[in-house]
Amino acid sequence: MNLDPKVQKLIDERVKSGQYATPEDVMAAALLTLDQQECLGDFAQGELNELLNAGEVSIALDGPLDGDGMFKRRRSRRADKHTS
């Protein structure tokens, strides 16, 4: 496969830095990131900023959520779904 020299340079830099063991690892990470971006990053212009602002307002009004408590509730709900 022939890659654009700029792309090849990016891959080589990642491997040389020790961040990735092989060029294939760099490509796999890139594709997984692209997949996540395509699945999760489908926001209308300004939508993500609105959501972040709403979250900040919620924290200011109600305080932050307890992460451990939220994970416990999520696991419990998931377990309930699987036993139903």
N, C-alpha and C positions, 0 to 999 in steps of 0.2 A: 504494500500500500504506500502510495506517495502522499506525504503530508506537506502542507504549506510549511515553509522553513520557520515561520514564526511559531507555529503550533509545535513543531518538532523541538524548537528551542525551549519552549515552556515545559514540555515533557522531560527533556534532558535536565533542565534546571531542578525539577521536582525530584528526579531520581538522584541527581548529584547531591542535593541537600540532605539526602537520607530520609526524607519524608515518605518516600515510596521505594520499595525494593526494585521494582521493574517498571518499564514503560507500560506494560499491561496493567499493572496496579493503578497507575495514573489514569489510564483510559477508563478502567472500571469505575474509579471514584468519580471521574468526570461524567460518565454516563448515568451513574446513580444520582448525582447531583442534578443533572438535567432532568431526569425522570421525576425527582421530587419537585423541582421547580415547575415542571409542566403540570403536575398533579395538584400541587398546593399553592402555586404562585399565580393562580388565575384570578387576580383581583382587578377590578375596574380601576381606572386612574383615580388616585386619592383614597380608595377604599381602605387600604391597609393603614394609612395614616389615621383615618377616622376610627378604625377599630382599636388602634394603639391609644389614641386619645381617649376613647370610651373606657378602655382598661385603666388608664391613669386616673380618670375621674372616679371610677369605681373604687380603686384603691384609696384615693383621697377620702371618699365618703364612708366606705365600709371597712377599710383596712385590707391588708393582703390576705390571701387564702392560705390556710395551713396545707403545705404540700403533702406532708405525710398523711394527713387526714383525708385529703382528696384522693390520693392513691389507694388508701384502704377502702374508701367508698367505691371507687371504680372497680377494684378487684372483687369486692363483695357483689356489686351489680352484675359483673361479668360471670361470677360463679352462679348467681341466681338464674341468669339466663340459660346457663348450661345444664342446670338441674331441673329446669321447668319443662 
